[in-house]
Amino acid sequence: MRAAYIEELGPPDAIHYGELADPRPGPTDVLVDVLATTVNPVDTFVRSGLFRTPLPFPFVIGRDLVGRVADSGTGATGFTTGDLVWCNSLGHEGRQGAAAERAAVPADRLYRLPDGVDPEMAVAVVHPAATAYLGLFTHGRVRAGETVVVAGAAGNVGSAMVVLAAWAGARVIATARQRDAAYVASLGACEVFDYTDPGVYELIGKAAPDGVDAYLDASGTNDLTHSVDLLARRGRIVLLAGARTEPVLPAGRLYMKDGSIAGFVISHATTAELAEAAATINRLLVAGLLRPREIEVRPLSEAAEVHRRIETHGPHGSRIVLRPAPDSSSTGRSGA
């Protein structure tokens, strides 16, 4: 099979595109013919070694896929040849990745794609949406009626957070650039403030005079000095981006509010947590609520260039989908 892979940790140039042996599924694995994969910032962390995790070399990169079931092991019940499926947790902890024509996926990490959902649209959202779900509900404990701040709300994870929080009945206050305000409001945010405004924290405070119940910064700025001040009693801050940040914690003000801070990376999520998130993701995919703003389709052979682009310019703009098929062509599509 053709695959994008590395033979050692390193920069984007370490990624090779070529032939590898087909994967050999174990008894609880499902062999999947990959239709589409994508590139997340965490994929660059794994490839470079910033996020340390066991990797078998040669190592197929990538975490997410949508594909069709080709075969399943004797212990992988519940899947039939031809089923459309998706996964968002390959490519770490000893598991080979998704950036190939075929992948062996543990059955407990594989989910059916609902009928009528476009595979390329789905693969573009399943990772950021799962991150958003875990941040909001597993670690942030957000409930209906609470007030939530989503900072960096126009990005892939941030926009999914706005959709999920609003769907769950929370009041969403978001920050984004002014040019993205209308888009973020269309996702369900009640108020959207420009994060470049020096008075943005004062504006949030006026919009939530009783404090906010949860504060999630998808941009990775992690300004704890101001976010702690915004918390209501027993408010929660969830850290999920900004791996190199070292913010100052106003500890006294935090504990006086009975506040808490939780940090998480999706790579540590249990299969039960991922499955719980997947059930909600599928529900919202069917409802048309989870959609990428725009996708750009590239051939899998350009994986190294896509990694380089994300590291240079950040994960902004179009969500890039990679097609393993050799006749892939470059296209741009709106997800709206």
C-alpha positions as CSV (number, residue, x, y, z in Angstrom):
1,M,0.0,0.0,0.0
2,R,1.0,3.6,-0.4
3,A,1.5,5.5,2.9
4,A,3.0,8.7,4.4
5,Y,5.4,7.6,7.1
6,I,8.6,8.4,9.0
7,E,11.6,6.3,9.9
8,E,12.7,8.6,12.7
9,L,11.4,11.7,14.6
10,G,12.2,14.9,12.8
11,P,10.9,17.9,10.8
12,P,8.4,17.7,8.0
13,D,11.1,16.6,5.6
14,A,11.3,13.3,7.6
15,I,8.0,12.3,6.1
16,H,8.3,9.8,3.2
17,Y,5.6,8.8,0.7
18,G,5.8,5.4,-0.8
19,E,5.1,1.7,-0.5
20,L,4.8,-0.2,2.8
21,A,3.5,-3.6,3.6
22,D,-0.2,-3.9,4.2
23,P,-1.2,-3.9,7.9
24,R,-1.9,-7.2,9.5
25,P,-5.0,-6.9,11.7
26,G,-5.1,-8.6,15.0
27,P,-8.1,-10.6,16.3
28,T,-9.8,-7.4,17.6
29,D,-8.9,-5.2,14.7
30,V,-10.8,-4.1,11.7
31,L,-9.1,-3.6,8.3
32,V,-10.2,-0.4,6.7
33,D,-9.8,0.9,3.2
34,V,-9.1,4.6,3.8
35,L,-11.1,7.1,1.9
36,A,-9.8,10.3,3.6
37,T,-7.5,11.4,6.4
38,T,-6.4,14.8,7.6
39,V,-3.6,16.6,9.6
40,N,-4.0,17.9,13.1
41,P,-1.5,20.0,15.1
42,V,-1.0,17.0,17.4
43,D,0.2,15.0,14.4
44,T,3.0,17.4,14.0
45,F,3.8,17.1,17.7
46,V,4.0,13.3,17.4
47,R,6.2,13.4,14.3
48,S,8.6,16.0,15.7
49,G,8.8,14.3,19.2
50,L,7.2,17.2,21.1
51,F,4.6,14.8,22.3
52,R,6.4,11.7,23.3
53,T,4.6,8.4,22.7
54,P,5.7,4.9,21.7
55,L,6.1,4.6,17.9
56,P,6.9,1.6,15.8
57,F,9.2,2.5,12.9
58,P,8.5,2.8,10.0
59,F,5.6,4.7,11.4
60,V,2.5,5.7,9.4
61,I,1.6,9.3,10.5
62,G,-1.9,10.6,11.1
63,R,-4.7,10.2,13.5
64,D,-8.1,10.5,11.8
65,L,-9.7,8.5,9.0
66,V,-13.0,7.8,7.2
67,G,-13.1,4.6,5.2
68,R,-14.8,1.3,4.4
69,V,-14.5,-1.9,6.3
70,A,-12.5,-4.4,4.2
71,D,-12.3,-7.2,6.8
72,S,-12.6,-7.7,10.6
73,G,-10.9,-10.1,13.1
74,T,-12.7,-12.9,14.9
75,G,-13.1,-10.7,18.0
76,A,-14.1,-7.5,16.2
77,T,-17.8,-7.9,16.3
78,G,-20.3,-5.3,15.1
79,F,-18.8,-4.4,11.7
80,T,-19.6,-5.7,8.2
81,T,-17.6,-5.5,5.1
82,G,-18.5,-2.3,3.2
83,D,-19.6,-0.3,6.3
84,L,-18.6,3.3,6.3
85,V,-16.6,4.0,9.5
86,W,-14.4,6.6,11.2
87,C,-11.7,6.8,13.8
88,N,-9.9,9.7,15.4
89,S,-7.3,8.0,17.7
90,L,-4.7,6.2,15.6
91,G,-1.1,7.2,15.3
92,H,0.1,7.1,18.9
93,E,0.7,4.8,21.9
94,G,2.1,2.1,19.5
95,R,-0.7,2.3,17.0
96,Q,0.1,2.9,13.4
97,G,-1.5,6.0,11.8
98,A,-4.2,6.7,9.3
99,A,-2.2,8.3,6.4
100,A,-2.3,5.3,4.2
101,E,-4.5,3.4,1.7
102,R,-5.3,0.8,4.5
103,A,-5.3,0.8,8.2
104,A,-5.8,-1.7,11.0
105,V,-8.1,-0.1,13.6
106,P,-8.9,-1.5,17.0
107,A,-12.6,-2.2,17.0
108,D,-13.2,-0.2,20.2
109,R,-11.8,2.9,18.5
110,L,-14.0,2.6,15.3
111,Y,-17.4,4.1,14.8
112,R,-20.0,3.8,12.0
113,L,-20.4,6.9,9.9
114,P,-24.1,7.7,9.7
115,D,-25.9,7.5,6.4
116,G,-25.9,10.6,4.3
117,V,-22.8,12.2,6.0
118,D,-20.1,13.2,3.5
119,P,-16.8,11.4,4.4
120,E,-14.5,14.3,3.7
121,M,-16.7,16.7,5.7
122,A,-16.7,14.2,8.6
123,V,-13.0,13.5,8.7
124,A,-12.4,17.2,8.9
125,V,-14.3,17.5,12.2
126,V,-14.1,14.3,14.1
127,H,-10.9,15.2,15.9
128,P,-11.6,18.8,16.8
129,A,-15.1,17.9,17.8
130,A,-13.9,15.1,20.1
131,T,-11.4,17.5,21.7
132,A,-14.2,20.0,22.2
133,Y,-16.5,17.4,23.7
134,L,-13.9,16.2,26.2
135,G,-12.9,19.8,27.1
136,L,-16.5,20.9,27.7
137,F,-18.1,17.9,29.3
138,T,-15.6,15.4,30.5
139,H,-13.1,17.8,32.0
140,G,-15.1,21.1,32.1
141,R,-18.3,19.5,33.5
142,V,-20.5,22.0,31.6
143,R,-24.2,21.7,32.1
144,A,-27.3,23.3,30.6
145,G,-27.9,26.9,31.9
146,E,-24.2,27.6,32.6
147,T,-22.2,30.4,31.1
148,V,-19.1,29.3,29.1
149,V,-16.4,31.4,27.5
150,V,-14.7,29.9,24.4
151,A,-11.6,31.8,23.5
152,G,-10.3,31.4,20.0
153,A,-13.8,30.4,18.8
154,A,-13.2,30.7,15.1
155,G,-10.7,27.9,15.0
156,N,-11.4,24.2,14.4
157,V,-11.7,23.2,18.1
158,G,-13.1,26.5,19.2
159,S,-15.9,26.5,16.6
160,A,-16.8,22.9,17.6
161,M,-16.9,24.0,21.3
162,V,-19.4,26.8,20.4
163,V,-21.6,24.3,18.6
164,L,-21.5,21.7,21.3
165,A,-21.9,24.1,24.2
166,A,-24.9,25.8,22.6
167,W,-26.4,22.4,21.7
168,A,-26.1,21.4,25.4
169,G,-28.0,24.5,26.5
170,A,-25.1,26.6,27.8
171,R,-24.9,30.3,27.2
172,V,-21.7,30.9,25.1
173,I,-19.6,34.0,25.2
174,A,-16.9,33.8,22.5
175,T,-13.8,35.6,21.5
176,A,-12.5,35.8,17.9
177,R,-11.3,38.4,15.4
178,Q,-13.9,40.9,14.3
179,R,-13.9,39.5,10.8
180,D,-15.0,36.1,12.3
181,A,-17.7,37.4,14.6
182,A,-20.7,36.8,12.3
183,Y,-19.5,33.2,11.7
184,V,-19.0,32.5,15.4
185,A,-22.4,34.0,16.2
186,S,-24.0,31.7,13.6
187,L,-22.7,28.7,15.5
188,G,-24.6,29.6,18.6
189,A,-22.5,32.2,20.5
190,C,-24.7,34.8,22.3
191,E,-21.9,37.4,22.4
192,V,-18.7,37.6,20.4
193,F,-15.9,39.9,21.4
194,D,-12.8,40.8,19.5
195,Y,-9.8,39.2,21.3
196,T,-7.5,41.9,19.9
197,D,-9.4,44.6,21.9
198,P,-7.4,45.6,25.0
199,G,-10.6,45.7,27.0
200,V,-11.9,42.2,26.0
201,Y,-11.8,40.8,29.5
202,E,-13.7,43.8,30.8
203,L,-16.3,43.3,28.1
204,I,-16.7,39.6,29.0
205,G,-17.0,40.6,32.7
206,K,-19.8,43.0,31.9
207,A,-21.6,40.3,29.8
208,A,-21.3,37.9,32.7
209,P,-21.5,40.0,35.9
210,D,-22.1,36.9,38.1
211,G,-19.0,35.2,36.6
212,V,-18.5,32.4,34.1
213,D,-18.8,28.7,35.0
214,A,-16.3,27.4,32.5
215,Y,-13.5,29.1,30.6
216,L,-11.8,27.2,27.7
217,D,-9.1,28.8,25.6
218,A,-8.8,27.0,22.3
219,S,-6.2,29.5,21.1
220,G,-3.6,28.4,23.6
221,T,-3.0,31.9,25.0
222,N,-3.8,30.7,28.6
223,D,-4.0,34.1,30.3
224,L,-4.8,32.7,33.8
225,T,-4.5,36.1,35.4
226,H,-7.6,37.4,33.6
227,S,-9.5,34.1,33.2
228,V,-9.4,33.4,37.0
229,D,-10.9,36.9,37.6
230,L,-13.8,36.0,35.3
231,L,-14.8,32.8,37.1
232,A,-17.9,32.4,39.1
233,R,-17.8,30.5,42.4
234,R,-16.7,26.9,41.6
235,G,-15.8,28.0,38.0
236,R,-13.5,25.8,36.0
237,I,-10.7,26.6,33.6
238,V,-9.8,23.9,31.0
239,L,-6.3,24.0,29.4
240,L,-6.1,22.2,26.1
241,A,-3.7,24.1,23.9
242,G,-0.6,26.1,24.1
243,A,1.9,23.4,25.0
244,R,4.8,25.9,25.5
245,T,3.0,28.5,27.5
246,E,4.0,29.2,31.1
247,P,1.3,31.5,32.5
248,V,1.2,33.1,35.9
249,L,-1.4,31.5,38.2
250,P,-3.2,33.9,40.7
251,A,-3.5,31.0,43.2
252,G,-5.1,32.9,46.0
253,R,-7.9,34.3,43.9
254,L,-8.5,30.9,42.4
255,Y,-9.0,29.0,45.7
256,M,-11.0,31.9,47.2
257,K,-13.5,31.1,44.4
258,D,-13.4,27.4,45.0
259,G,-12.2,27.4,41.4
260,S,-10.3,24.7,39.6
261,I,-8.0,24.2,36.6
262,A,-7.8,21.0,34.5
263,G,-5.5,20.3,31.7
264,F,-5.9,17.5,29.2
265,V,-4.8,16.2,25.8
266,I,-7.1,14.0,23.8
267,S,-4.3,11.5,23.4
268,H,-4.8,10.4,27.0
269,A,-8.6,9.9,26.6
270,T,-9.9,6.4,27.3
271,T,-11.8,4.4,24.7
272,A,-14.9,4.8,26.8
273,E,-14.5,8.6,26.8
274,L,-13.9,8.6,23.0
275,A,-16.9,6.4,22.4
276,E,-19.1,8.8,24.4
277,A,-17.9,11.7,22.4
278,A,-18.4,9.8,19.2
279,A,-22.0,9.2,19.9
280,T,-22.7,12.9,20.3
281,I,-20.5,13.7,17.2
282,N,-22.5,11.3,15.1
283,R,-25.8,12.9,16.3
284,L,-24.6,16.4,15.4
285,L,-23.2,15.2,12.1
286,V,-26.6,13.9,11.1
287,A,-28.2,17.1,12.2
288,G,-25.8,19.1,10.1
289,L,-24.5,21.1,13.1
290,L,-20.9,20.0,12.9
291,R,-19.4,21.1,9.7
292,P,-15.9,22.5,8.8
293,R,-16.0,26.1,7.7
294,E,-14.1,25.1,4.6
295,I,-12.0,22.2,3.5
296,E,-9.1,21.9,1.0
297,V,-8.5,18.4,-0.5
298,R,-5.0,17.4,-1.3
299,P,-3.4,14.1,-2.3
300,L,-1.8,12.0,0.5
301,S,1.6,12.4,-1.3
302,E,1.6,16.1,-0.1
303,A,1.5,15.1,3.6
304,A,5.0,16.6,4.3
305,E,4.1,19.9,2.7
306,V,0.9,20.1,4.8
307,H,2.8,19.4,8.0
308,R,5.2,22.2,7.0
309,R,2.4,24.5,6.3
310,I,0.7,23.9,9.7
311,E,4.0,24.4,11.6
312,T,4.7,27.6,9.7
313,H,1.3,29.3,9.5
314,G,-0.7,27.4,12.2
315,P,-3.9,25.4,11.8
316,H,-5.9,28.3,10.5
317,G,-8.0,28.7,7.3
318,S,-9.1,25.6,5.4
319,R,-9.2,22.2,7.1
320,I,-7.0,20.1,4.9
321,V,-8.2,16.6,3.9
322,L,-5.8,14.1,2.3
323,R,-7.0,11.5,-0.1
324,P,-5.0,8.3,-0.4
325,A,-6.3,7.7,-3.9
326,P,-3.5,8.3,-6.5
327,D,-5.8,10.4,-8.8
328,S,-6.6,12.9,-6.0
329,S,-6.9,16.5,-7.2
330,S,-6.8,19.8,-5.2
331,T,-10.2,21.3,-4.5
332,G,-11.7,23.8,-2.0
333,R,-15.2,23.4,-0.6
334,S,-17.2,25.4,1.9
335,G,-18.6,23.5,4.8
336,A,-21.3,26.1,5.5
